[in-house]
C-alpha cells in the first residue's frame, strides 16, 4: 500500500481546518422552546422587600402581534412581568423579547434582543439591567469572557459578576440566561432594585433540562410564597386511593392547580420529581412499598405536603 507523502497529509489537514468554520455555518442552535406543542417552563427565584420567592414561567400559546408570531409567556405570581412575548431565530440563536405593559419608561414595550448564541470571545452584548458587582465590569455592552460546550450545548460567559449570586452572567444554549428568561423584561432606573431574578431549573415537555444552578446546588424550588400550606384552613387537596399500588389521583376542591411534586422517602431523601402545567395523577408503580411524603407546589406558588402509602 502506497502511503500519502507527509507534505500532502499536511495540506489535507490544513484544508480541513479551514473548512470547518465554513461547514459549521448555518447549523442551527438548539431552541429554548420545546418542539411542536410541547410544554416549556422556567423556574426562577426573585426578591422584593418581603423576601425571596419562587415563580414559574410558562409558554402559554403562540400569538401574532403586528404580523409577527411570538410565544406568549405567563407566570404564576410576579404580576409585573405579565404579558411577556418572545420570538426566536435558531439559526443565529437570537431571542427577542418585549412586554405588553408600560412600567414607567418609554422603552418598556420595545422589542429588545435578550439572547444571542452566535457570540464569540471578545464580542460585546448589552446586558444592562442585571446589577453587576460594582467595579467588575460595566453593565452595558459587556464583553464575552469565555465559551464552553457542556453536553454539546454552547455556554457563553460574560466578564461582569452578578451582584446577588456571585457568578458571571451566562447564556446557555437551549435554556436561556442564568438570570431567568425575564431579566430584561423592563427598563429600570439606575437606583432601582432589580429583584434578583435567578434561574433555578428549566423544563421541556415536563423533563428537566441539563442546566444546574450553582447558587442553590441544583435545587429547583427554594422558596414559597406563603409560610403556611394551602390546606391550612381545610383539606383542599385530596389524594386517592390510599394506599395506592400504581397511580395516585390528585383532586383539588378549590381549583388549585398542582404544578410540581417532589416524592420524599422516610429518610428525607428526594427520590423523584414530576413537573407539568397541571398534575392530576402521579404514577408510583416503580416505587418500593412504603410510606412517602409528597411536597406539592401550585401554579400560584403555594406549597403543601401530603403523605401516601405505596402498597
C-alpha positions in Angstrom: 0.0 0.0 0.0 1.4 3.4 -1.0 1.4 5.9 1.8 0.5 9.6 1.2 3.5 11.9 1.5 3.7 13.9 4.7 3.5 17.1 2.8 0.2 16.1 1.2 -1.2 15.0 4.6 -0.3 18.4 6.0 -2.1 20.1 3.1 -5.2 18.0 3.6 -5.3 18.7 7.4 -4.9 22.4 6.7 -7.8 22.3 4.2 -10.0 20.5 6.7 -9.0 23.0 9.4 -10.0 26.0 7.3 -13.2 24.3 6.0 -14.6 23.5 9.5 -15.8 27.1 10.1 -17.4 27.1 6.7 -19.1 23.7 7.3 -20.5 24.9 10.6 -22.1 28.0 9.2 -25.8 27.7 9.1 -26.0 24.9 11.7 -29.0 25.9 14.0 -28.7 26.2 17.7 -31.0 24.3 20.0 -34.2 26.1 20.6 -35.1 27.4 24.1 -38.6 26.1 23.4 -39.9 22.6 23.4 -40.7 21.2 19.9 -44.2 21.5 18.5 -46.9 21.9 21.1 -44.7 20.7 23.9 -44.6 22.5 27.3 -41.7 24.9 28.1 -41.1 26.4 31.5 -38.5 28.1 33.6 -38.4 28.1 37.5 -36.7 31.1 39.0 -36.3 32.9 42.3 -36.8 36.6 42.8 -36.8 39.0 45.6 -38.7 42.0 47.0 -39.0 43.9 50.3 -40.8 40.8 51.8 -38.0 38.3 51.0 -37.4 35.9 48.2 -39.9 33.9 46.3 -40.2 31.1 43.7 -42.0 31.6 40.4 -42.6 29.6 37.3 -42.8 31.0 33.7 -44.8 29.0 31.2 -45.1 29.3 27.4 -48.9 29.7 27.2 -49.5 29.9 23.4 -48.4 31.3 20.1 -49.7 34.8 19.4 -49.4 37.3 16.5 -48.6 40.9 17.1 -48.2 43.3 14.2 -47.8 40.4 11.8 -45.0 38.8 13.9 -45.5 35.4 15.7 -44.4 35.3 19.3 -44.5 32.8 22.2 -46.6 34.4 25.0 -45.2 33.8 28.4 -47.2 33.8 31.7 -46.1 33.2 35.2 -47.7 32.2 38.4 -47.2 35.2 40.7 -44.9 38.0 39.7 -47.6 40.4 38.4 -45.2 43.0 37.0 -43.8 40.5 34.4 -47.1 39.5 32.8 -47.6 39.9 29.1 -44.0 38.9 28.0 -43.6 37.9 24.4 -40.6 36.1 22.9 -39.6 35.1 19.4 -36.5 33.2 18.3 -34.2 32.6 15.3 -32.5 29.3 15.9 -30.0 29.8 13.0 -28.3 32.6 15.0 -29.6 31.6 18.4 -31.2 35.1 18.8 -34.2 35.7 21.0 -36.1 38.9 21.1 -38.4 39.9 23.9 -41.0 42.6 24.6 -43.7 43.3 27.2 -47.2 44.3 26.6 -47.3 46.6 29.6 -45.8 50.0 30.4 -43.7 50.2 33.5 -42.7 53.9 33.5 -40.0 54.0 30.9 -40.6 54.7 27.2 -38.7 51.6 26.1 -40.6 49.1 28.3 -42.7 47.9 25.4 -39.9 48.0 22.8 -38.7 44.7 21.4 -35.1 44.0 22.6 -32.6 41.3 22.0 -32.2 39.2 25.2 -30.2 36.2 23.9 -27.5 35.8 21.2 -25.9 32.4 21.0 -23.7 33.3 18.0 -21.4 35.5 20.1 -17.7 34.7 20.4 -15.0 35.6 22.9 -14.4 39.4 22.8 -17.8 40.2 21.4 -19.9 42.8 23.2 -23.6 42.5 24.2 -25.9 44.8 26.2 -26.6 43.1 29.5 -27.5 46.2 31.4 -30.3 46.0 34.0 -28.9 42.9 35.8 -26.9 44.7 38.6 -23.3 43.6 38.3 -20.9 43.9 41.2 -19.5 47.4 41.2 -16.1 47.6 39.5 -16.3 44.1 38.0 -17.3 45.4 34.6 -19.7 47.9 33.2 -23.3 46.8 32.8 -23.8 48.0 29.3 -22.1 46.2 26.3 -20.4 43.7 28.5 -17.7 41.5 26.8 -17.8 37.7 26.3 -15.1 36.3 28.6 -15.1 32.6 27.6 -17.1 30.0 25.9 -17.6 26.3 26.9 -19.5 23.4 25.4 -21.2 21.3 28.0 -23.1 18.2 26.8 -22.8 19.6 23.3 -24.5 22.9 24.2 -22.8 26.3 24.0 -22.3 28.3 27.2 -21.4 32.0 26.9 -19.8 33.6 30.0 -19.5 37.4 30.4 -16.9 39.3 32.4 -19.2 41.0 34.8 -20.2 39.2 38.1 -23.9 39.3 39.0 -24.0 41.0 42.4 -26.7 38.9 44.0 -25.4 35.4 43.2 -21.7 36.0 42.7 -21.4 34.3 39.3 -21.0 35.6 35.7 -24.0 36.3 33.5 -24.2 33.3 31.3 -26.2 32.4 28.2 -27.0 28.6 27.9 -28.0 27.2 24.5 -31.4 25.6 24.6 -32.2 27.1 28.0 -31.6 30.9 28.1 -29.9 33.2 30.6 -28.9 32.0 34.1 -30.6 35.2 35.4 -34.0 33.8 34.2 -35.7 34.4 30.9 -37.3 37.7 32.1 -34.2 39.6 33.1 -34.7 42.3 30.5 -38.5 42.4 31.0 -38.5 46.2 31.6 -36.0 49.1 31.8 -35.2 50.0 35.3 -33.9 53.4 36.6 -30.3 53.2 37.9 -31.3 53.4 41.5 -34.0 50.7 41.4 -33.6 47.2 42.8 -33.8 44.7 40.0 -35.5 42.0 42.1 -32.7 39.5 41.8 -34.0 37.2 39.0 -32.1 33.9 39.0 -32.9 30.7 37.1 -33.2 27.6 39.2 -34.3 25.0 36.6 -35.9 24.7 33.2 -38.1 22.1 31.7 -39.2 20.9 28.3 -42.2 18.5 28.0 -42.1 18.0 31.7 -38.5 16.8 31.6 -35.8 18.8 33.4 -33.0 20.1 31.1 -29.4 19.7 31.9 -29.0 23.1 33.4 -27.9 23.0 37.1 -27.9 26.3 39.1 -24.8 26.9 41.2 -26.3 29.2 43.9 -28.7 26.6 45.3 -26.8 23.4 44.4 -29.3 22.5 41.6 -32.4 22.8 43.9 -35.4 23.6 41.7 -37.8 25.0 44.3 -36.1 27.1 47.0 -38.8 29.5 48.3 -42.6 29.6 48.6 -45.0 32.5 48.6 -46.5 31.8 52.0 -45.2 30.2 55.1 -48.4 28.2 55.7 -49.6 25.4 53.3 -52.5 25.9 51.0 -54.6 23.5 53.1 -54.0 25.2 56.4 -57.7 26.2 56.6 -59.1 22.9 55.4 -58.4 19.8 53.5 -58.3 21.3 50.0 -56.2 18.7 48.3 -57.4 15.1 48.2 -55.3 12.1 47.2 -56.9 8.7 46.3 -56.8 5.7 46.5 -54.8 5.3 49.7 -52.9 3.0 50.0 -52.1 3.0 46.3 -50.3 0.5 44.1 -49.8 2.1 40.7 -51.4 5.6 40.5 -52.4 8.3 43.0 -55.1 10.7 41.8 -55.0 14.3 42.9 -58.1 16.4 43.3 -58.4 20.0 44.4 -61.6 21.2 46.0 -60.8 24.9 45.4 -59.3 24.7 41.9 -55.7 24.9 43.0 -53.5 23.5 40.2 -50.6 21.4 41.2 -47.6 22.1 39.1 -44.7 20.3 40.7 -44.4 17.3 43.0 -41.4 16.0 44.9 -41.6 12.5 46.3 -39.6 12.2 49.5 -39.0 8.9 51.4 -39.0 8.5 55.2 -35.3 9.3 55.5 -35.9 12.7 53.9 -34.3 11.9 50.6 -36.0 13.1 47.4 -36.3 10.2 45.0 -38.5 11.6 42.2 -39.7 14.9 40.9 -42.5 15.5 38.5 -43.4 18.8 36.8 -46.1 19.8 34.3 -48.5 22.7 33.8 -51.2 20.7 35.7 -50.7 17.4 37.5 -53.9 15.4 38.3 -52.3 12.0 38.8 -49.0 10.6 39.9 -47.5 7.3 38.8 -45.9 5.4 41.7 -45.7 1.8 40.3 -41.9 1.8 40.3 -41.6 2.9 43.9 -40.9 0.2 46.6 -43.7 -0.4 49.0 -43.6 2.1 52.0 -44.5 5.5 53.3 -43.8 8.7 51.3 -44.2 12.4 51.5 -45.4 14.4 48.6 -44.2 18.0 48.5 -46.6 19.8 46.1 -46.3 23.2 44.6 -49.2 25.0 42.9 -49.0 27.2 39.8 -49.8 30.1 42.2 -46.6 29.5 44.2 -48.1 27.9 47.2 -46.8 24.8 49.0 -48.4 21.8 50.7 -47.2 18.4 51.9 -49.2 15.2 51.9 -48.3 11.6 52.7 -49.1 8.4 50.9 -48.6 4.7 51.4 -47.4 2.6 48.4 -48.8 -0.9 48.8 
